[in-house]
């Protein structure tokens, strides 16, 4: 896959608040690989939610897309209820697999930050969120 094709794969395949979702003017996007059955994910999701709400309240054009590793759609739906951001539709596991391969994912939770062209800014988004840092240079919000 080319660098920009990550976002191209997501286009037309996302939902937010139960409705189809498309990127508009986001400066960067967090691609959040997670699952309801995963205890570390269940611990990290509230931290990401606080970070997400804080960053957006500061006026940054940031979106997160949940990419599920849930075992069934019911778990996906339950997990998504706790998240204020967009999600790759559950029935698109081939896209999840392609993205996981592209980023070389080994485990979850994992948060990859990309720019509006889909170029990787950092594969260590989880670390930044856990430190609760909004580093303008790292996230290119300057």
C-alpha positions as CSV (number, residue, x, y, z in Angstrom):
1,X,0.0,0.0,0.0
2,X,1.1,3.6,-0.7
3,X,1.2,6.0,2.3
4,X,-1.9,7.9,1.3
5,X,-3.9,4.7,0.6
6,X,-4.6,4.2,4.3
7,X,-7.1,7.0,4.3
8,X,-8.4,6.0,0.9
9,X,-9.2,2.6,2.3
10,X,-11.2,4.2,5.1
11,X,-13.1,6.6,2.9
12,X,-16.7,5.5,2.4
13,X,-16.2,2.7,5.1
14,X,-16.6,4.7,8.3
15,X,-19.4,5.6,10.7
16,X,-19.7,8.1,13.5
17,X,-22.8,8.4,15.8
18,X,-24.4,5.7,13.7
19,X,-24.2,7.7,10.5
20,X,-21.8,7.5,7.5
21,X,-18.6,9.5,8.2
22,X,-16.1,11.1,5.8
23,X,-13.0,13.2,6.5
24,X,-13.4,16.9,6.0
25,X,-10.6,19.3,7.1
26,X,-8.7,17.1,9.7
27,X,-5.1,18.0,10.0
28,X,-4.3,14.6,11.5
29,X,-6.0,11.4,12.3
30,X,-5.4,8.8,15.0
31,X,-6.0,5.3,13.8
32,X,-6.9,3.4,17.0
33,X,-6.6,-0.4,16.9
34,X,-8.5,-1.8,19.9
35,X,-11.0,-4.4,21.1
36,X,-13.6,-4.7,23.9
37,X,-12.1,-8.0,25.1
38,X,-8.6,-6.5,25.6
39,X,-8.0,-5.3,29.2
40,X,-5.2,-2.8,28.2
41,X,-7.5,-1.4,25.6
42,X,-10.3,-0.9,28.1
43,X,-7.8,1.0,30.3
44,X,-6.5,3.1,27.4
45,X,-9.8,4.1,25.7
46,X,-10.9,6.5,28.5
47,X,-7.5,8.2,28.4
48,X,-7.8,8.6,24.6
49,X,-11.3,9.9,25.0
50,X,-10.1,12.6,27.5
51,X,-7.2,13.5,25.1
52,X,-9.4,13.6,22.1
53,X,-12.0,15.9,23.7
54,X,-9.2,18.1,25.1
55,X,-7.4,18.4,21.8
56,X,-10.6,19.2,19.9
57,X,-11.7,21.7,22.5
58,X,-8.4,23.6,21.8
59,X,-9.5,23.9,18.2
60,X,-7.2,21.3,16.7
61,X,-8.6,19.5,13.7
62,X,-8.1,15.9,14.9
63,X,-10.1,12.8,14.4
64,X,-9.7,9.2,15.6
65,X,-10.9,6.2,13.7
66,X,-11.5,3.0,15.7
67,X,-10.4,-0.1,13.9
68,X,-11.9,-3.0,15.8
69,X,-10.4,-6.4,16.7
70,X,-13.6,-7.3,18.4
71,X,-14.8,-10.9,18.0
72,X,-18.4,-10.1,17.1
73,X,-20.5,-7.1,16.0
74,X,-22.3,-7.0,19.4
75,X,-18.9,-6.4,21.2
76,X,-18.0,-3.8,18.5
77,X,-21.2,-1.9,19.1
78,X,-20.8,-2.0,22.8
79,X,-17.2,-0.8,22.5
80,X,-18.2,2.0,20.1
81,X,-20.8,3.4,22.5
82,X,-17.9,4.5,24.7
83,X,-16.1,6.3,21.9
84,X,-16.9,9.8,20.6
85,X,-15.0,9.3,17.3
86,X,-15.4,7.6,14.0
87,X,-15.0,3.9,13.3
88,X,-14.2,1.6,10.4
89,X,-17.4,-0.5,9.9
90,X,-17.2,-3.8,11.6
91,X,-17.8,-5.9,8.5
92,X,-14.7,-4.6,6.8
93,X,-12.1,-6.9,8.3
94,X,-10.1,-7.0,5.1
95,X,-9.4,-3.3,5.5
96,X,-8.4,-3.8,9.1
97,X,-6.0,-6.6,8.1
98,X,-4.4,-4.5,5.3
99,X,-3.9,-1.6,7.7
100,X,-2.5,-3.8,10.4
101,X,0.0,-5.3,7.9
102,X,0.9,-1.9,6.6
103,X,1.7,-0.6,10.1
104,X,3.4,-3.8,11.2
105,X,1.1,-4.1,14.2
106,X,1.9,-6.8,16.8
107,X,-0.6,-6.0,19.5
108,X,-3.4,-3.8,20.8
109,X,-4.1,-1.2,21.8
110,X,-2.2,0.8,19.2
111,X,-2.6,4.3,18.0
112,X,-1.0,5.4,14.8
113,X,-1.1,9.2,14.0
114,X,-1.2,10.1,10.3
115,X,-1.4,13.5,8.5
116,X,-4.2,14.4,6.1
117,X,-2.4,12.6,3.3
118,X,-2.1,9.4,5.3
119,X,1.7,9.7,6.0
120,X,2.7,8.4,9.3
121,X,3.5,11.1,11.9
122,X,4.1,8.5,14.7
123,X,3.4,4.9,15.5
124,X,3.7,5.9,19.2
125,X,0.5,7.8,19.6
126,X,-0.4,5.7,22.6
127,X,2.7,6.8,24.4
128,X,1.9,10.5,23.7
129,X,-1.6,10.2,24.9
130,X,-0.5,8.3,28.1
131,X,1.9,11.2,28.8
132,X,-1.0,13.5,28.1
133,X,1.1,15.7,25.8
134,X,-0.2,17.7,23.0
135,X,3.1,18.2,21.2
136,X,2.4,20.7,18.3
137,X,5.5,19.6,16.4
138,X,4.7,15.9,16.7
139,X,1.2,16.3,15.6
140,X,1.9,19.1,13.1
141,X,-0.7,21.4,14.5
142,X,1.4,24.5,14.0
